[in-house]
């Protein structure tokens, strides 16, 4: 099957626009802040495992928010600008984002995970976190959430998040 010039142009345009979306360069207004947290999926967070798709833990100044509980911060925890959201994607992978909304930049009102989305309570921007990208889906911003490195060690059950 051969593509006409118009179909070929449309195909390249779609591929190009997809590649231009949010990337790992973290071109965002959210200031870079230290991040270092670890989550032990064999202790307090036993249900925070790769098969529990679209679940999240929010880590902020109050502690680790999970399943309507707040667990205390540990010595040496750093939680970014407005907090850290650790999320399990639809593919069962761990990803991490700063909870700071790139539109309003509020430390006091971080975005709140809600299934596969994170919503800013101040400006109501919505970001898709279930896809592992953190791209905006509703609102005026074109910026993604700031991403952090999240690594899962299956042997120990520890998720490490840092920048």
N, C-alpha and C positions, 0 to 999 in steps of 0.2 A: 504494500500500500504506500503510495507516494503522497507527500503532503504538498498542498498548493502553497504558493508564497504567503498568502494571508494566514493559513493555518500554521505554517512554520513560524511566522512572526508572532502570532498569538501564543504559541507554545513557548517560544523564547521569552516573551513578555511575562508569562505566568511563572516560569522558572526563575527569571531575574527578580521579580517582585518577591517571590518566596525567599530567595537567598538574601534579600536586603532586609528582611524582618529582623527581629531581635536576635542578637548574637552573643557570644561569650565575651565580647569586648566590654560589656557593661557600660555603654554610653548612656548614662543616666544622670539625672540631677541629684539623686540620692548620694550624699557624701560617703566616701569610702571610710569605713570604721572597722576596728578590729573585730574578728569573729573567731571564736574557738569554743565549741560546745561538743559534748558527746552524749549519746543516748544509748543506754544499755537495754536492748530488746529482750534481755533475759531477766531483768529485775522489774522495775516499776512499769515498764512499757512493753509488757509481754504480748499485747495484741497489736503493737505497731510493727507488723511484719509485712514483707512484700506482697502477701496475698490479701491484705486489707487495703484494697485500692481506694484512692482518693481520701485517705485519712491524713490528718496533719497534727503536728505539735507546734505550738507557738511558744517561743522562748523570749521573754522580755524582762524588764526590771523586777517584776513580781515573781518570776520563776518559770517553770515548765508547765504550760497549760495543756492538759490532755484528758479526754473523757470526763470533762466537768470537774477535774481536780487540778490543783496547782501544787507542783512539787518544787522544793527550794532549789535555788541556784547552787552550783558547786564552786568551790574555790578555783579560780582561774578561768571561769566562764566569761566570755565576752560575746555580746549578743548584737553587734552591729549598730546601725544608726537608730532604728526604731524597734528592733526585735528581729528574730529569725523565725521564718516559717520553714519547717522540714515537712515535706509532703511526699506521699507515695503516688507515683503517676499511674496512669491506666496500664502501663507496661510493667508495673511492679518495681520501678526504680525509685530510689531516693533522690530528691532534688531539694535545694535550699534557696530561699530568697530572703532579702531584707524586707521587713514589714513596713518600710517607709514608702508612702505613696509618692511617686515622682512628680505628681501634679501639685499637691499641697504641702509636701515635705513636713508633715506633722509627726513629731516624736511622741506626743501625748495621745494621738489617735491613730495607731497603726492599722494597716489593712487587716481584715479579719478573714481567716480561711473559712470557706463555706462550700464543702464538697470539692468540685474541681475548679472553683473560682476563689479569688480573694477580693473582698470589697472594702473600699475606703469608707469609713463611717462619716467622714467630714465632707468630701466632695462627691462621693458615690461613684467614683471610677471603679471599673471592674476589670480584673485581670484573670486570664486563664492560667491556672497553675497545674492542672491535670495533664497537660501536654508536655511539661518539663521546660517550658519557655518563659512563662510569666508575661505573655503579651496582653496588651489592653484589648478588651472586647466591647466595653461601653464607656462612654465619656469622651473627653476632648483630648486627652494626652495621647501621644504616639510613642511614648517611652515604655519600655518593659520594666518590670521589677528588677532590682539588682540581684544577680545570681551569685551564690557562693558554692564552693566545692563541697559535695556530700559524698562520702565513701562509706560503704557498708562492708564490714568484715564478717562473713558468714560463720567463720570458725569461732569468733568471740561473741557475735551478736551485737557488736558496737557499731554505731553510726557516728562518724566523725565529720564535723562541719567546720570549715575554716576558709580564710581568704588568702 
